[in-house]
Each structure stands twice: as C-alpha cells, then as structure tokens.
Amino acid sequence: MAKIDAFFKLMNDQGASDLHLVSGQPPALRLRGEIERVKYKILDNDELKAMLYEITPEDKVKVFEETGDVDFGYEIPGLARYRANFFMQKNGCAAVFREIPSTILTVEKLGLPPVIGKLAQLPRGLVLVTGPTGSGKSTTLAAIIDEANRTRKDHIITIEDPIEFVHASQKCIVNHREVGNHTHSFSAALRGALREDPDIILVGELRDLETISLAIEAASTGHLVFGTLHTSSAAKTVDRAIEVFPATQQAQIRSTLADGIRAVIAQVLFKRADIKGRVAALEILIATPAVRNLVRENKTYQINSMIQTGKKYGMMLLDDSIMGLLEKGWISPDDAYNKANDKSRFRPFIKNPPSDFTDA
C-alpha cells in the first residue's frame, strides 16, 4: 500500500470530492463544496514529491519534471478511481485528486429528469453537457452512457484525459481510450474512432477547433456523439461551438451544427441546505426542428424563448430549475442568487447584499 493511500481512505470515509496536497501547507479536503483542512503536519516539498511519485507512472513523472503540469488516472481496487493533477507552485509541488465513484449511478438515482435518459436512445447527433469545473458533467454523462450500455447493442468509444468512469461492457462493446496513454490527442483519437465502427462516441472535452470540428462531423455522419464544454447556458454553448472557427467558416459550421445538434444540458451543482449532499440544477435544450432553424439562421438569442415554450419536450431554463430547488428548501437563497443567470429573479430572496458586488 502506497503511503498516500491513507489520504484516499480518509477522503472516502469523509465523503470528500477532492483532496489537495500542497507543499508548505497541511492537506485539505473539499467537503460538500467547501475546503476543510485535515489535522496533519505541514507537507514538506521533498516528502510530498516522494509520496506522489510512488503512485505516478514513469512517463508521467517525466512529463511533470519537464513541464510542471501533468494529469493521469489512479485507481485503488475496491475503493475508487481518482483523476490526478500535479502542478508546480511557489513553494514546490502540489496535487489535486478528484474522486471518481466506482459505482455509476443511473439517471433515476441521480434524480435527473427522464428526458436525460432518453438521450441514450438517440440514433445519431451531437449532445453537449456543459457547466463550470466540478458541476457534475462527467457524472451525468456516465449515467447516459450506462443507460446506452444496458439497453443498446452497439459499439461505444470513450476518449478522455484521463479515463474517469469505467463502464464494463454489457449489451454494448465499450472501449476506453486515454489521451497521452492510448492516443496522442483528442482530435487524433476522434479521427481514428471514425474508422473503428463506432455507434456512440464520448469525447471528454471539446478543447479546440479541430476536436469540435471532428465531433460535429461525426455527429452529422450518423454517429451519436457526447461531449463537454465549459459554458453556462444552452445558447452560449451553441455560440461557443461556432465562434471558435474563423469568421469565413462560421456560416458553414452553423449549418452543419444545426443538422447535427440534438440536445444541450447546462448544469451547476449546489450544496444541499437541508441535508448533507449536493444537487444539480439543469438547463435542458432539446434541438427540435424549430431550434435547429434558429441555429442555422444565427438567431441563438431566441433560444431561451424556445426553451420556455418547449416544456412538453422536456426543456427547462436553468433559472426555473434553480427556483424549483429553492422553493423545495433544498438550496440556500444566496447560492441560488450567485449561480443564477437572471439574478433579478432571486434578489428578493437574499437578506444581505450579494457577495459579488459587481452584480448588485
């Protein structure tokens, strides 16, 4: 057993989502969205580096020594998988580990709307799950892929950096590929995937123009493609996917995206106010023919109106979802205000001025 594994056991026992190990500071856990210090001595740089290198593959140590940054996956059988990120900072090395639950929760167990599960049955198209870092995008995607794995007879390829949730092949064949380990880049893996007879492709992150272009192309050539972006609303997601391209290409990409897009889920994660735990608020855009026409005609500013009138398709605005959680007493008014898009709706519920004074 590696020396660092004791921290992972503590993390698991406490129900923490992240472990922070930083030279010159005591360890810390993120519990229900907040950083809590661990009662332990201040970590020395050489001691921490030795502890980290004990679990790090040689090729990743080399990358870290050369660049000062590295990502990889680490697993303790019977406990959990972890997404590791090492980086250099003023006092030496530092590391953050995100726990990836070994049990994949279903759409029902996560309390997600039924329409999310239906996305797993789409024959083709592009589905984007968006939100800030740590908003539960990977968990939502894992639930959708799990639904497909249990109900379809298809070939699923996942491309991630690093691999997070591991899906054992059930009715589907599932192949996991890790960037930097099994393939050079997201774009190289995606280009290769098109020759590997896939039905469903999961792209962990649509990082650059080439990867976004290939994902849109794959979706428009008969594949079901899932990907993530760091945007805060459905309309902004569509704009972002188009704006990464040069102005001369945007009209063509807009047309191709309009043909391929099937859904956008934008989500944020809240700390529960009533019990221990967290809950997601979701914005759901289902790309009906009318929505696709808005994308094609560059009228994304009308998407919110379309979501409001599309409840029968399972559509929902993020602020309506947040308001629903607030009315149930599941989240605090301050949290609701801070994470809402239209803050004026939530201002009557907060007692004190907002913590972000620029929004006041």
N, C-alpha and C positions, 0 to 999 in steps of 0.2 A: 504493500500500500504506500502510495506517494505521500510525502509529508503534507502537501496541500489538500489532500482528500478530506482531512478533518474539517477544513473550512466548508467544503461542499456538503458534508454531512450536517454541519450546523445550519447552513443555508437551507437545506431540505427540511430539517426539523422546524425551523422558524417560518417556513413558507415564504422565503425571500425570492424575489425575481432576479436580483443581480448581486454579485459580490465584487467589491472594489478593494484592490490591493495596491497601495501606493507607497513608494519609498519615502521615508520621513514622516509617515502618518500611521496611526493604528488602522486595522482593517475596518471595513464598513459594509453593511448590507442595505439593499433597498427593500423596505417592507411596506407593502401597500402604497407604493408611490413615493415614500419618503426615505431619505438616507438616515440610517441609525448606526452609530459606532458600536463596534464589538469590543468588549473588555479584553484587551490584549496589548502587548507591548508595541511600541513604535517599530515599524518594519525598517530594517537596515537594507540598503540597496543590494549589497553582495548576497545577503541571506535570502532576500526576495528573488533575486535573479536565479540563484541556485534552486530555489523551490519551484520557480516557473519552468526552468529548463529541464527539470526532472520529468515533466509530462509533455514536453514540446518535441515534435519530430525534428530531426536534424536539419532538414531542408528549410523548415520554418524558422529555426534558430538563425540560420544563415541569412534569411531574408530580413529578420528583425535586426541583426547586427549591421546589415548594410543600409537599411532604410529607416530604422527607428519605428516601424509600424508592422504589425502582422495580424492576420485573422486566421483562425482554424477551429475545428471542432474537436471536443474532448468528451470521452464517454467513460462513466463508471458503471459497469454492468450491474444491473439490479437497483441502481439509484437513479441516474438521469444522464442526459446529454447536456453539453454546455457549448455555447458559442463564445470563444475566447478572442479578446482583442488586447494585444500588448502595444504599449507606446512609450516613448522616452519623454520625460518631462524634466523640469529644472533640478529636482533632487535625485534623479536616477530613473529607474524603470517603473512602470505601472501597468496594471492589468485590470480589465473588467470582464467578468464572466456572466453571461445570461443563461439562466437555467431553461432548458427546453424539456417540458414534461415528457416522460416516456409513454404515457397514455395519451392517445389522441382523442380529444373529446368530440362528440358528434355535434351537429348543428343544433339538435334538440337540447343536449346537455349544456351547451353554451348559452342557451336561451335566445338564439338568433331567430329572426323571422323566417317562416317556412320558405319564402322565395329564395333565400340564400342556398338552401339545399337543392332547389330546382336548377340552379346554375350548373350543377354537376351533370345534369342530363342534356345540356345543350349539345347539338351535333357539331357545331363549329363556332368560330367567332372569338373575339377578344374580351376578356373580363379583367378589369383593373381593380385592385384593392389598394386603397390609399390612406394616408394618415401620417402623423408625425412618428418619429422613432419611439418604439415601446408602446404603440397603440393597439397591439394585438393582431396586426395584419397577418403574420405567419400562422397564428392560431386559427384565424378564420379560414385562411387558405387550406390549412391542414384538414379542417373539418370538411371542406368541399371536396378535396382530393380523396379523403377517406370515403365519402359518400359515393364517389365515382368508382373507387376501388372495390366497394362492396356490391355495387349494383350493375356495373357495366362489364363487358368482355372486350377490353381494349388494351392498348399499349400506352402507358404513362411514362414520360421522361421528365424528371425534375432537374433543374440547373440552379445550383445555389452556391453561396460563398459565405460561410461553409454550409454543409448539409445540416438542416435543423431537425424537423420531424422525420422519422424514418417509418416508411409505410411498407409493411410486409405484403408481398403480392397475394391478393385474394382472388377475385374473379379476373382482375387485370394483371398484366405483367407490369411491374414498377421498376424502373431503373433510375437510381440517384447518381447524379454527376456533380462533383465539387470543383469549382473554379480554382486553379492553381495546383490541383492534385490530379484530377482526371481529365482536365481540359485547360487550355491556355486562358480563355476569356469567355464571358457570357455570349458574345457575338459568335465566336468560333464554335461553341457548343450548340448554339441555336442554328447556325448554318449546317452543322453536322446532323442535328436532330431531324432536319427535313428529309434526310436520306436514310433515316433509321425507322421508317414505317410507324411514326407515332400517331396516336389519335388525340392525346392530350399532352400539352407541354406546359410545365410550370417554370417560369423564369423568376428567380428570387428577387431580382432587382433590375429594372429597366434604367440602366445608369447613363447610357449615352445614345447619341443619334443612331449609330449602327444597330445597336440592340433593339431600340424602339422600332426602327425601320424593318428589321427582320421579324419582330413579333407581329407587326401589322401585316406584313406579307404572309406570314404563316397562317394568321387568322383568316386572311382573305383567300387562301388556297385550300380551305377545307379542314383545317385543324382547330381544335379548341385550345386557346392559349390563355393562361392566367399569369398576371404579372403585378408588380407593386411599384408605386411611385410615392413621393413624399409631398403630396398636395392635400389641401384641407377641405375641398369640396368637389362635387362631380363636375361642375362647369370649369373650374380651374384645372382639373385633371385633363379634360379634353383639350383645353388651350395649351397646357404644358406639353402634351404629346405632339402637338402641331408646331409650337413655337421653337422647339429645338432644331428644326430644319431651317435651312436658308430660305429667305423670302421667295426665291424663284421656284422652290419645290413645294411650298406650303399648300397651294391650290390642289396639286396632285395628291399629296398626302391626306389632305382634308377629305377628298373624295374616297380614297382607299380606306381611311379610318371609318368614314361613315358607313361603308359597306360592311366592315368587319366588326365594329363595336357592338357588344351585346349587353354589357352592364358595367356600371362603376359603383363601387362601395367605398365610401369615405367614412372612416371611423376614428373616434377618440375614446380613450379609456379613462374612467373615473374611479376614484376611491369611493367605496360604499360608505355612506354616512350612518347607516342603520346597523350593519353587521360587518365583520371582518371580510374583506374581499374586494373585488373590483368588478366593474360592469362597463360594457361598451355601449356607446351611442352611435347610431349608424345613419348615414345618408345613403339612400339607395336610388340609383337611376337605372331604369330598365330601358334599353335602346329600342323602343318601338319605331315603326316606320316614320312617325312624326318627329321623334327625337333625332333619328338619323338624318332627316331632311334639314333640321336645324344645324347639325354638324356640317353637312355638305354646303349649306348656304352661309356659313360663318355667322350664325345667329345664336352662339352659345349663351349670350346674355339672357336668352329666353328660356334656358333650361330649367331654372328654378320654378318658373310658372308651370312648365310642363310636369315637373315632379309633383307640384301641388295638386294638379288635376289628374294625376296618374295613380291615385291610391289603389284603384281596382287592379292594377298590375303589380302591386306590392311596393310602389315607390314611396319614398319618405324623405323629407328635408331633415338635415342634421338637427336644426334648432327645434323641430317638432319632437324628434326623438329625445333630445335633452330635456325639453319641457315635460315630456311624459315621465322621465325618470325623476325629475324634480317634484312633480305632483304626487308621485308614489312615496316620496320621502327617502329615496334611495341615494340621492346625491345632495351635496350642500349647495345653497344658492350662490356662494362665492365661486365654487368650482364651475357651476353651470354658466355663470356670467363670463368667467375667464376663458372658457372653451367654446362659447357660442360664436356663430358668425354675425348674427344681428344682435348686438349687445343691448340695444334699447329695449328689447322684449323682456330682458332679465333684470334690468336696472331696478325696477320696483321691488324685487325680492331681496336685494342686498341692503344690509343695515349700514355698512361702512363704505367709504369711497373705495373704488376698485384699486387693487394692488398695482395694476398697470395704469399709472396716472395719465398716460397718453391716450387712453380710451375714454377718459372721463368727459 
